[in-house]
Amino acid sequence: MKIQKQSGFGLIEVLLAFLILSIGLLGVAGLQTTAVKASHTAMIRTIAVTKVQEIIERIRANSSAAVTSYAQVRGGALSIGANNNCDGAAPVECSPALLAANDIYSWGWSLVNAGLPATGTEAAITVDTTVVPPVTTISVYWKERGENMFYETMIHQ
């Protein structure tokens, strides 16, 4: 009897190759999931940075207002006060303090509508007048996948 050499793949080799391929594909899928989560976090952080920059520009534009006019804590559902029509929509004469209140009102609405997570988002503007020049700290906090995230910056008046 003549014994022929085996040609081609056996079942064990095919199963082993399939197992290695499956592990590789699971790794790629896990990497893709992590990338999507990181992308979402980066998008939310970009929105927060943009919104903080927006209120900084509003504060700098209204430099005649007392810096403490902007000190606000907006927690929970971002209670943003009432519109005092200081935005040019109605003929109202606005003092710098009223303009500051309107800036906070407008900023609060823009935070609500910007795409930050609906629950757990908070914002605060604190002013430290014990130093010269006063330091204003603007913070935006949000909750994302069970983690507390925040962006905070300080400006000197």
C-alpha positions as CSV (number, residue, x, y, z in Angstrom):
1,M,0.0,0.0,0.0
2,K,1.2,3.4,-0.9
3,I,0.5,6.3,1.6
4,Q,-0.3,9.6,0.0
5,K,0.9,12.8,1.5
6,Q,-1.8,15.1,2.8
7,S,-2.6,18.1,0.6
8,G,-4.6,21.1,1.7
9,F,-5.8,22.1,5.1
10,G,-7.2,19.8,7.8
11,L,-10.2,20.7,9.9
12,I,-8.1,21.6,12.9
13,E,-6.0,24.0,11.0
14,V,-9.1,25.7,9.6
15,L,-10.7,25.9,13.1
16,L,-7.5,27.4,14.6
17,A,-7.2,30.0,11.8
18,F,-10.9,30.9,12.4
19,L,-10.3,31.3,16.1
20,I,-7.3,33.6,15.6
21,L,-9.3,35.6,13.0
22,S,-12.3,35.9,15.5
23,I,-10.1,37.1,18.3
24,G,-8.6,39.8,16.0
25,L,-12.0,40.9,14.8
26,L,-13.2,41.2,18.4
27,G,-10.2,43.4,19.2
28,V,-11.0,45.6,16.3
29,A,-14.7,45.9,17.4
30,G,-13.6,46.8,20.9
31,L,-11.2,49.4,19.5
32,Q,-14.0,50.9,17.4
33,T,-16.3,51.1,20.4
34,T,-13.7,52.9,22.4
35,A,-13.0,55.3,19.5
36,V,-16.7,56.2,19.2
37,K,-16.9,56.9,23.0
38,A,-13.8,59.0,22.9
39,S,-15.2,60.9,19.9
40,H,-18.4,61.7,21.7
41,T,-16.5,62.9,24.8
42,A,-14.3,65.1,22.6
43,M,-17.4,66.6,20.9
44,I,-19.1,67.4,24.3
45,R,-15.8,68.9,25.6
46,T,-15.6,71.0,22.4
47,I,-19.1,72.3,23.0
48,A,-18.2,73.2,26.6
49,V,-15.1,75.0,25.6
50,T,-17.0,77.0,23.0
51,K,-19.7,77.9,25.4
52,V,-17.1,79.0,28.0
53,Q,-15.4,81.1,25.4
54,E,-18.7,82.6,24.5
55,I,-19.4,84.0,28.0
56,I,-15.8,85.1,28.3
57,E,-16.2,87.3,25.2
58,R,-19.5,88.6,26.6
59,I,-17.8,89.6,29.9
60,R,-15.0,91.3,28.1
61,A,-17.4,93.2,25.8
62,N,-19.3,94.5,28.8
63,S,-16.2,95.6,30.7
64,S,-18.0,98.6,32.2
65,A,-20.2,96.3,34.3
66,A,-19.1,95.4,37.8
67,V,-17.3,92.1,37.5
68,T,-19.6,90.7,40.3
69,S,-22.6,91.3,38.0
70,Y,-21.6,88.1,36.3
71,A,-21.2,86.0,39.4
72,Q,-23.8,83.3,39.0
73,V,-24.2,79.6,39.8
74,R,-26.4,77.7,37.4
75,G,-27.0,74.3,38.7
76,G,-29.4,71.4,38.0
77,A,-31.5,72.3,35.0
78,L,-29.6,75.5,34.4
79,S,-32.2,78.0,35.8
80,I,-31.4,81.0,33.6
81,G,-33.7,83.7,34.9
82,A,-35.9,85.8,32.8
83,N,-35.2,87.7,29.6
84,N,-34.9,91.5,30.4
85,N,-35.0,92.4,26.6
86,C,-31.5,93.8,26.7
87,D,-30.7,92.1,23.4
88,G,-31.9,94.8,21.1
89,A,-35.2,93.1,20.4
90,A,-37.1,95.9,22.2
91,P,-36.2,99.5,22.8
92,V,-35.0,99.1,26.3
93,E,-32.2,101.2,27.8
94,C,-29.8,98.8,29.4
95,S,-27.3,99.5,32.1
96,P,-24.1,97.4,32.2
97,A,-25.6,95.3,35.1
98,L,-28.8,94.6,33.0
99,L,-26.6,93.7,30.1
100,A,-24.7,91.3,32.3
101,A,-28.0,89.7,33.4
102,N,-29.0,89.4,29.8
103,D,-25.7,87.9,28.9
104,I,-26.2,85.2,31.5
105,Y,-29.8,84.6,30.3
106,S,-28.6,84.2,26.7
107,W,-25.6,82.0,27.8
108,G,-27.9,79.8,29.9
109,W,-30.2,79.2,26.9
110,S,-27.3,78.5,24.6
111,L,-26.0,75.9,27.1
112,V,-29.4,74.3,27.3
113,N,-29.6,74.1,23.5
114,A,-25.9,73.4,22.7
115,G,-26.0,69.6,22.9
116,L,-24.6,69.0,26.4
117,P,-26.1,66.1,28.3
118,A,-29.6,67.0,29.4
119,T,-29.2,65.6,33.0
120,G,-26.3,66.5,35.3
121,T,-25.1,69.6,33.4
122,E,-24.3,72.5,35.6
123,A,-22.5,75.8,35.0
124,A,-21.0,78.4,37.3
125,I,-19.4,81.8,37.1
126,T,-17.5,82.7,40.2
127,V,-15.6,86.0,40.9
128,D,-12.8,86.2,43.4
129,T,-12.5,89.9,44.3
130,T,-10.0,89.3,47.0
131,V,-7.2,89.5,44.5
132,V,-6.2,92.4,42.2
133,P,-7.2,92.2,39.4
134,P,-10.3,90.1,40.2
135,V,-10.3,86.6,38.8
136,T,-13.4,85.2,37.2
137,T,-13.7,81.4,37.0
138,I,-16.1,79.9,34.5
139,S,-17.0,76.2,34.9
140,V,-19.2,73.8,33.0
141,Y,-19.9,70.4,34.6
142,W,-21.6,67.4,33.0
143,K,-22.1,63.7,33.6
144,E,-21.1,61.3,30.9
145,R,-21.4,57.5,31.2
146,G,-21.3,57.7,35.0
147,E,-18.3,59.9,35.1
148,N,-18.2,63.5,36.2
149,M,-16.6,65.7,33.5
150,F,-15.9,69.4,33.6
151,Y,-14.2,72.2,31.8
152,E,-13.0,75.2,33.7
153,T,-11.1,78.4,32.9
154,M,-10.1,81.6,34.6
155,I,-9.8,85.1,33.3
156,H,-8.3,88.2,34.9
157,Q,-10.4,91.3,34.7
